[in-house]
Amino acid sequence: MREKESFFDKIDITKYSAKKLIAIPLILLLLAFVVIAYTQMSVGSPVHLGMDFTGGTWVKISTDETKEALAAKFDSYSVILVGETGVGNEKRIEFDLTSDSLEYDRLIGTLNNEYGVGTYELESISAQFGLQYQTQALKAILFAFIFMAIVVFVAFRMIIPPLAVIFAAFSDIVVAIACMNLIGMELSLGTVAALLMLIGYSVDSNILLTTNLLRKKGDLDVKIRKAMKTGITMTFTTLSAVFAMFIVSSSIHLFSSHFAPIPILVDISLVLLFGLVMDLANTWLLNAGLLKLYLEKKESKKFKRKKGVEKLNVKKKSKNAI
């Protein structure tokens, strides 16, 4: 009787050529660049920027009014978004105006008349501060990549394997940003934090694979399969936890009227889900394929050198015999 194949037997990547494995994530990365380029041409930036980076004003009000009712009440202002904060019946309204505009003073007057002085929370971010936040966010991601690259190069003291790890992490970030653009998600301080977390998650699985292939002895395909079992189990565990966070933060209001969705956790979990799913392809197709080609080429060169030395020894022995 034929033995039933396990899950890992069905997804055994060693059955396929390394070049075919590499092609799939590279095509996905290319499509991600197309989406980002389209967003750049459409809105003037590679990702939709939230109020944290463009500037504006937000107001938090505790009210039983629906989001639609609030949008209608403030329709004379430049309303960007009306949402729930996840704290009781508190609502958050974002406006495309800053404290130096005439509308800002008029908005304060409307809020005082409708809800009373001191019953709401208001904050304004100028466009200049938004630009500073953009610079700081870019620096944070850049420094994270630089330090990650230094650690990886020091750990392996090679060129090709660390570059594969860094490229895989870069691809995870790019694809996650492209997915954000596809669903219209804005870049905020929360989603920047999620992108930074994604660097750590992606490097974790890639270092596991690279360490197993470079430092352990044995058949190359066997080492890939063993690393894959551990790595995919780790990633699916993380995916399950992140997916649970997404379900709870987006659907908790369905279980009780005392709860409300938590937008920042929804955004963070979605970005992590996009990146972690892509990390499966980048680790076990792209990085595994590149390492397989690298090690096979290295082994081939070693074999050729060995054969060359053997031929040279044979010639020397022949000359000595003569």
ZAMARGU-4260 file (C-alpha; in steps of 0.2 Angstrom, whole numbers, plus 5000, padded with zeros to 4 digits):
<rodrens>
0) 5000/5000/5000 | 5007/5017/4995 | 5012/5028/5010 | 5002/5044/5011 | 5013/5060/5007
5) 5015/5072/5021 | 5012/5091/5019 | 5031/5094/5018 | 5033/5080/5005 | 5020/5089/4994
10) 5029/5106/4995 | 5047/5098/4993 | 5056/5112/4983 | 5071/5101/4980 | 5061/5092/4966
15) 5062/5108/4955 | 5077/5117/4947 | 5085/5131/4957 | 5082/5143/4942 | 5063/5140/4942
20) 5062/5143/4961 | 5071/5159/4959 | 5060/5165/4945 | 5043/5165/4955 | 5048/5178/4969
25) 5057/5189/4956 | 5041/5190/4946 | 5031/5195/4961 | 5044/5208/4966 | 5043/5215/4948
30) 5024/5216/4949 | 5026/5225/4966 | 5038/5238/4958 | 5025/5241/4945 | 5012/5244/4958
35) 5023/5256/4967 | 5028/5265/4951 | 5009/5267/4947 | 5006/5274/4965 | 5021/5286/4963
40) 5014/5293/4946 | 4996/5294/4954 | 4999/5302/4971 | 5017/5308/4970 | 5024/5296/4982
45) 5028/5277/4982 | 5015/5274/4995 | 4999/5283/5001 | 5004/5294/5015 | 4994/5296/5031
50) 4991/5312/5041 | 5007/5308/5052 | 5017/5312/5036 | 5007/5324/5026 | 5001/5335/5041
55) 4983/5339/5046 | 4972/5340/5061 | 4963/5326/5071 | 4949/5326/5084 | 4944/5313/5096
60) 4926/5314/5102 | 4916/5302/5114 | 4899/5301/5105 | 4886/5289/5100 | 4884/5297/5083
65) 4888/5286/5069 | 4903/5289/5057 | 4891/5293/5043 | 4882/5306/5054 | 4899/5314/5060
70) 4905/5315/5041 | 4889/5324/5037 | 4890/5336/5052 | 4908/5341/5047 | 4906/5340/5028
75) 4909/5359/5026 | 4927/5355/5032 | 4940/5345/5023 | 4936/5328/5031 | 4949/5314/5027
80) 4943/5300/5038 | 4930/5296/5051 | 4934/5281/5062 | 4933/5273/5079 | 4948/5273/5090
85) 4944/5256/5099 | 4941/5265/5116 | 4923/5265/5121 | 4912/5275/5109 | 4926/5287/5105
90) 4927/5293/5087 | 4942/5300/5077 | 4940/5313/5064 | 4954/5318/5052 | 4954/5335/5043
95) 4965/5341/5029 | 4969/5357/5038 | 4982/5364/5049 | 4982/5376/5064 | 4988/5391/5053
100) 4972/5390/5043 | 4956/5400/5045 | 4946/5384/5045 | 4955/5378/5060 | 4948/5392/5071
105) 4930/5389/5064 | 4932/5370/5068 | 4936/5374/5086 | 4921/5385/5087 | 4910/5371/5080
110) 4917/5358/5092 | 4914/5370/5107 | 4896/5373/5101 | 4892/5355/5098 | 4901/5346/5112
115) 4907/5359/5124 | 4924/5366/5129 | 4936/5352/5135 | 4925/5337/5130 | 4936/5333/5115
120) 4954/5330/5111 | 4962/5340/5096 | 4979/5339/5089 | 4986/5347/5073 | 5002/5342/5063
125) 5010/5354/5052 | 5016/5349/5034 | 5034/5353/5040 | 5032/5341/5055 | 5025/5328/5043
130) 5040/5330/5032 | 5051/5328/5047 | 5042/5312/5051 | 5044/5305/5033 | 5063/5308/5035
135) 5064/5300/5052 | 5054/5285/5046 | 5065/5283/5031 | 5081/5284/5042 | 5074/5271/5054
140) 5071/5259/5040 | 5088/5263/5032 | 5097/5261/5048 | 5088/5245/5052 | 5094/5238/5035
145) 5112/5244/5037 | 5114/5236/5055 | 5105/5220/5049 | 5117/5219/5034 | 5132/5222/5046
150) 5126/5208/5058 | 5123/5196/5043 | 5140/5199/5035 | 5149/5197/5052 | 5140/5181/5055
155) 5144/5172/5039 | 5159/5182/5032 | 5155/5179/5014 | 5147/5189/5000 | 5134/5179/4991
160) 5124/5171/5006 | 5122/5187/5016 | 5117/5197/5000 | 5103/5184/4997 | 5097/5187/5015
165) 5097/5206/5013 | 5088/5205/4996 | 5075/5193/5003 | 5071/5206/5017 | 5071/5220/5005
170) 5059/5211/4994 | 5047/5207/5009 | 5046/5226/5012 | 5043/5231/4994 | 5029/5218/4992
175) 5021/5223/5008 | 5021/5241/5002 | 5014/5236/4986 | 5000/5227/4994 | 4996/5242/5005
180) 4994/5252/4989 | 4982/5239/4982 | 4970/5240/4996 | 4972/5259/4999 | 4981/5258/5016
185) 4990/5273/5021 | 5008/5274/5028 | 5007/5279/5047 | 5019/5278/5061 | 5010/5261/5066
190) 5013/5254/5048 | 5031/5260/5049 | 5033/5250/5065 | 5026/5235/5056 | 5038/5236/5042
195) 5053/5237/5054 | 5046/5221/5063 | 5045/5213/5046 | 5064/5215/5044 | 5067/5205/5059
200) 5054/5191/5055 | 5061/5189/5037 | 5080/5189/5043 | 5075/5176/5056 | 5069/5162/5043
205) 5083/5166/5031 | 5097/5165/5043 | 5090/5148/5049 | 5091/5142/5031 | 5108/5149/5027
210) 5116/5143/5043 | 5109/5125/5040 | 5116/5125/5022 | 5133/5132/5025 | 5138/5125/5042
215) 5130/5108/5043 | 5137/5093/5034 | 5127/5081/5023 | 5117/5080/5007 | 5112/5098/5001
220) 5094/5093/4997 | 5092/5084/5014 | 5098/5100/5023 | 5085/5111/5013 | 5071/5099/5018
225) 5076/5099/5036 | 5078/5118/5037 | 5061/5120/5028 | 5052/5109/5041 | 5058/5120/5055
230) 5057/5137/5046 | 5039/5134/5039 | 5033/5129/5056 | 5040/5145/5064 | 5033/5156/5050
235) 5015/5148/5051 | 5016/5150/5070 | 5019/5168/5068 | 5006/5170/5054 | 4993/5161/5065
240) 4997/5174/5079 | 4996/5189/5068 | 4980/5183/5059 | 4972/5180/5076 | 4977/5198/5081
245) 4969/5204/5064 | 4953/5195/5067 | 4951/5201/5085 | 4956/5219/5082 | 4944/5220/5066
250) 4929/5210/5073 | 4929/5212/5092 | 4915/5225/5090 | 4904/5211/5083 | 4904/5202/5100
255) 4899/5216/5111 | 4894/5234/5109 | 4906/5239/5122 | 4921/5236/5111 | 4926/5244/5095
260) 4938/5240/5081 | 4957/5244/5084 | 4963/5252/5068 | 4981/5253/5072 | 4982/5234/5076
265) 4972/5230/5060 | 4985/5240/5050 | 5000/5232/5059 | 4993/5214/5057 | 4989/5217/5038
270) 5006/5223/5034 | 5014/5209/5044 | 5003/5196/5035 | 5008/5203/5018 | 5026/5203/5022
275) 5026/5185/5030 | 5017/5177/5016 | 5030/5185/5004 | 5044/5179/5016 | 5039/5161/5013
280) 5042/5163/4994 | 5058/5173/4997 | 5065/5161/5009 | 5061/5144/5002 | 5061/5149/4984
285) 5072/5164/4981 | 5085/5162/4995 | 5085/5143/4994 | 5087/5143/4975 | 5102/5155/4976
290) 5111/5146/4990 | 5108/5130/4980 | 5116/5137/4965 | 5130/5145/4975 | 5134/5129/4984
295) 5133/5118/4969 | 5145/5130/4959 | 5157/5130/4974 | 5157/5111/4975 | 5159/5110/4956
300) 5175/5121/4957 | 5182/5111/4972 | 5179/5095/4962 | 5188/5102/4947 | 5203/5108/4957
305) 5204/5091/4965 | 5204/5083/4948 | 5217/5095/4942 | 5228/5091/4957 | 5226/5072/4954
310) 5231/5074/4936 | 5246/5084/4940 | 5252/5071/4953 | 5249/5057/4940 | 5261/5067/4927
315) 5274/5069/4941 | 5274/5051/4945 | 5275/5047/4926 | 5290/5058/4924 | 5299/5051/4940
320) 5296/5033/4933 | 5305/5038/4917
</rodrens>
